[in-house]
Amino acid sequence: IYDTVDLHWVRFERGIPFDDHPDRLAKLADRYHRIEMSNAMAADITIAITAEEKHVLLEQDPTLRVELIPNVHRLFPCVTPVSARQDLFFIGGFNHAPNVDAVLYFVRDILPLVSEQLPEIRFNIVGSDMPDKIHALESSQINPVGYVPDVTSWFEQSRVFVSPLRHGAGMKGKIGQSLSYGLPVVTSRIGAEGMGLTHEVDALIADEPAAFAEAIVRLYTDDAFWHRMSVAGQDLIERHYSKEAVASMLLPLLA
């Protein structure tokens, strides 16, 4: 069984418009396309993490046996009330180029629009391998925390989780993790990909900076809406991405 984790060649291809060295990334995309398709053709079963990536694999080779096994998330039923929360939060490993791009894009194009309406708001950035250009963003409004051994408190004390990804592939673990803690999410279509999220039902989804900022302000200032989104996000995780839900998909493959 070959577990793709995500399709690296798709991730590299999507990153080309945002990279300083597009030719290098194009070569990586071509190399990983050959590697990943070779792996899939050699395996009895190939695991895709999203329905979108299953479709991509079958478009490449309709003879493949591709099964869907998504991320698994543990639910945290004790959710801190919105009245005890504040600020914005992002988490991600910074060896992953889409995370670096997402933070720089957010600080440049979205955060100033949020600050016009919420001038006291802070943006907390957590993650390992943080590069100098992220550390250099530090200000009274931006807090580059870096690596922390236990991220629980950040999910419990933050008011809105932001994931403004402009490229990437697979299912975004950070979004599932936030929903599992009952922390509502504002993300892009790339961020929401593969999770079955519905705008204004279990997440807020926006690609343009103004719409993204508006979604943050709405979630930040409307406590009843925040609570509804918190409950809906946890419900989605329980139905589709809990251990019990994914076991029913995984165990038949091992019979």
C-alpha positions as CSV (number, residue, x, y, z in Angstrom):
1,I,0.0,0.0,0.0
2,Y,1.4,3.4,-1.1
3,D,0.3,6.4,1.0
4,T,0.8,9.5,-1.0
5,V,0.4,11.9,2.1
6,D,-0.2,14.6,-0.5
7,L,0.7,14.7,-4.2
8,H,4.0,16.5,-4.1
9,W,4.1,17.2,-7.8
10,V,0.7,19.0,-7.5
11,R,2.0,21.1,-4.6
12,F,5.2,22.1,-6.5
13,E,3.2,23.0,-9.7
14,R,0.9,25.2,-7.7
15,G,3.8,26.9,-6.1
16,I,5.5,27.9,-9.3
17,P,3.7,31.4,-9.7
18,F,4.8,32.3,-6.1
19,D,8.4,31.1,-6.2
20,D,11.5,33.2,-6.8
21,H,13.0,30.3,-8.8
22,P,10.1,28.9,-10.9
23,D,12.3,26.8,-13.1
24,R,13.7,24.9,-10.1
25,L,10.2,24.2,-8.9
26,A,9.0,23.1,-12.3
27,K,11.9,20.6,-12.4
28,L,10.9,19.3,-8.9
29,A,7.3,19.0,-10.0
30,D,8.4,16.9,-13.0
31,R,10.7,14.7,-10.9
32,Y,8.1,14.0,-8.2
33,H,5.4,13.4,-10.8
34,R,7.5,10.6,-12.2
35,I,8.3,9.2,-8.7
36,E,4.8,9.3,-7.4
37,M,3.2,7.8,-10.4
38,S,5.8,5.1,-10.5
39,N,5.0,4.3,-6.8
40,A,1.3,4.2,-7.5
41,M,1.7,1.9,-10.5
42,A,3.9,-0.5,-8.5
43,A,1.5,-0.7,-5.5
44,D,-1.5,-2.9,-4.9
45,I,-3.4,0.0,-3.4
46,T,-2.7,3.8,-3.4
47,I,-4.0,6.0,-0.6
48,A,-5.1,9.5,-1.5
49,I,-5.9,11.9,1.3
50,T,-8.6,13.9,-0.5
51,A,-11.2,13.1,-3.2
52,E,-9.6,15.7,-5.4
53,E,-6.2,13.9,-5.3
54,K,-7.9,10.6,-6.0
55,H,-9.4,12.1,-9.1
56,V,-6.0,13.5,-10.2
57,L,-4.4,10.0,-9.8
58,L,-7.1,8.3,-11.8
59,E,-6.9,10.9,-14.5
60,Q,-3.2,10.0,-14.9
61,D,-3.9,6.2,-14.8
62,P,-7.5,4.9,-14.7
63,T,-6.2,1.4,-14.0
64,L,-4.9,2.3,-10.5
65,R,-6.7,1.2,-7.4
66,V,-7.0,4.4,-5.3
67,E,-8.7,4.5,-1.9
68,L,-9.4,7.6,0.2
69,I,-8.1,7.8,3.8
70,P,-8.2,11.3,5.2
71,N,-6.4,12.8,8.2
72,V,-7.5,11.6,11.7
73,H,-8.2,14.2,14.4
74,R,-8.9,13.9,18.1
75,L,-11.8,16.0,19.4
76,F,-11.3,18.3,22.4
77,P,-14.8,18.7,23.9
78,C,-13.9,21.4,26.5
79,V,-13.9,24.5,24.4
80,T,-12.9,27.8,26.0
81,P,-15.8,30.3,25.7
82,V,-15.3,33.1,23.2
83,S,-15.4,35.8,25.9
84,A,-12.1,34.4,27.2
85,R,-10.3,34.5,23.9
86,Q,-8.4,37.1,21.8
87,D,-6.2,37.6,18.8
88,L,-5.4,35.7,15.6
89,F,-3.4,32.5,15.3
90,F,-1.5,30.7,12.6
91,I,0.5,27.4,12.9
92,G,2.7,25.6,10.5
93,G,6.1,24.2,9.9
94,F,8.2,26.7,8.0
95,N,10.3,24.2,6.1
96,H,7.0,24.0,4.1
97,A,7.1,26.9,1.5
98,P,3.3,27.4,1.4
99,N,3.3,28.3,5.1
100,V,6.0,31.0,4.6
101,D,4.1,32.4,1.7
102,A,0.8,32.4,3.6
103,V,2.2,34.4,6.5
104,L,4.0,37.0,4.4
105,Y,0.9,37.4,2.2
106,F,-1.3,37.8,5.3
107,V,0.9,40.4,6.9
108,R,1.3,42.4,3.7
109,D,-2.2,42.3,2.2
110,I,-4.8,41.2,4.8
111,L,-3.7,42.2,8.3
112,P,-3.7,46.0,7.6
113,L,-7.4,45.7,6.5
114,V,-8.3,43.9,9.7
115,S,-6.4,46.4,11.8
116,E,-8.4,49.3,10.3
117,Q,-11.4,47.9,12.2
118,L,-9.7,46.0,15.0
119,P,-6.6,48.2,15.9
120,E,-5.8,46.2,19.1
121,I,-5.7,42.8,17.4
122,R,-2.4,40.7,17.4
123,F,-1.3,38.0,15.0
124,N,0.5,35.1,16.7
125,I,2.6,32.9,14.5
126,V,3.6,29.4,15.8
127,G,5.8,26.8,14.0
128,S,9.1,25.2,13.8
129,D,12.0,26.2,11.5
130,M,10.9,29.8,11.4
131,P,13.1,31.7,8.9
132,D,14.6,35.1,9.5
133,K,12.1,36.9,7.2
134,I,9.2,35.7,9.5
135,H,11.1,36.6,12.7
136,A,11.7,40.0,11.2
137,L,7.9,40.7,11.1
138,E,7.9,41.1,14.9
139,S,6.1,44.3,16.1
140,S,3.5,45.4,18.6
141,Q,0.9,43.7,16.4
142,I,2.8,40.6,15.1
143,N,4.2,38.0,17.4
144,P,6.5,35.4,15.7
145,V,6.5,32.7,18.5
146,G,8.4,29.9,16.7
147,Y,8.4,26.4,17.9
148,V,6.5,25.4,21.1
149,P,6.4,21.8,22.4
150,D,2.7,21.9,23.3
151,V,0.4,24.0,21.1
152,T,-2.8,23.4,23.1
153,S,-2.9,26.8,24.9
154,W,-2.7,28.6,21.5
155,F,-5.8,26.8,20.2
156,E,-7.6,27.4,23.6
157,Q,-6.8,31.1,23.9
158,S,-7.1,32.4,20.3
159,R,-10.2,33.8,18.9
160,V,-9.8,33.2,15.2
161,F,-7.5,30.8,13.3
162,V,-6.3,32.1,9.9
163,S,-4.9,29.9,7.1
164,P,-4.5,32.2,4.0
165,L,-2.7,29.5,1.9
166,R,-2.3,30.5,-1.7
167,H,-0.8,27.1,-2.8
168,G,-0.3,23.6,-1.5
169,A,-1.9,20.2,-1.8
170,G,-3.6,17.5,0.1
171,M,-5.5,18.0,3.3
172,K,-4.4,20.8,5.6
173,G,-3.8,19.3,9.0
174,K,-3.7,22.8,10.7
175,I,-7.3,23.4,9.7
176,G,-8.5,20.0,11.0
177,Q,-6.6,20.6,14.2
178,S,-8.1,24.0,14.7
179,L,-11.7,22.7,14.1
180,S,-11.1,19.8,16.5
181,Y,-10.3,22.3,19.2
182,G,-13.5,24.2,18.4
183,L,-11.5,27.2,17.1
184,P,-13.3,28.7,14.0
185,V,-11.3,29.0,10.8
186,V,-10.9,31.6,8.1
187,T,-9.1,30.1,5.1
188,S,-8.7,30.1,1.3
189,R,-10.1,27.7,-1.2
190,I,-6.7,26.0,-1.3
191,G,-6.8,25.7,2.5
192,A,-10.3,24.3,2.5
193,E,-9.6,21.8,-0.2
194,G,-10.4,18.2,0.5
195,M,-12.2,18.8,3.8
196,G,-15.8,19.2,2.7
197,L,-16.0,22.6,4.3
198,T,-18.9,24.9,3.4
199,H,-18.6,28.7,3.6
200,E,-20.5,30.2,6.5
201,V,-21.5,26.7,7.7
202,D,-18.4,25.2,9.3
203,A,-15.7,27.7,8.1
204,L,-15.3,31.0,6.4
205,I,-13.6,30.7,2.9
206,A,-12.2,33.7,1.0
207,D,-9.4,34.3,-1.5
208,E,-9.4,38.0,-2.0
209,P,-7.7,40.1,0.8
210,A,-10.8,42.3,1.4
211,A,-13.1,39.4,1.7
212,F,-10.7,37.5,3.9
213,A,-10.3,40.5,6.2
214,E,-14.1,41.0,6.3
215,A,-14.6,37.3,7.3
216,I,-12.1,37.7,10.2
217,V,-13.8,40.8,11.5
218,R,-17.2,39.2,11.4
219,L,-16.1,36.1,13.2
220,Y,-14.2,38.3,15.7
221,T,-17.0,40.6,16.6
222,D,-20.1,38.3,16.4
223,D,-20.1,36.0,19.5
224,A,-23.2,34.1,18.5
225,F,-21.8,33.4,15.0
226,W,-18.5,32.4,16.5
227,H,-20.2,29.9,18.7
228,R,-22.2,28.4,15.9
229,M,-19.1,28.0,13.7
230,S,-17.2,26.4,16.7
231,V,-19.9,23.8,17.2
232,A,-20.3,23.1,13.4
233,G,-16.5,22.7,13.0
234,Q,-16.3,20.1,15.7
235,D,-19.3,18.3,14.3
236,L,-17.6,18.0,10.9
237,I,-14.5,16.6,12.5
238,E,-16.5,14.0,14.5
239,R,-18.5,12.9,11.5
240,H,-15.7,12.6,9.0
241,Y,-12.2,12.8,10.6
242,S,-12.5,11.2,14.0
243,K,-10.7,7.9,14.7
244,E,-14.1,6.1,14.5
245,A,-15.0,7.7,11.2
246,V,-11.7,6.9,9.5
247,A,-11.5,3.4,10.9
248,S,-14.5,2.4,8.9
249,M,-12.6,3.4,5.7
250,L,-9.2,2.0,6.7
251,L,-10.0,-1.4,8.2
252,P,-11.6,-3.0,5.0
253,L,-8.3,-2.3,3.2
254,L,-6.4,-4.5,5.6
255,A,-8.9,-7.4,5.7
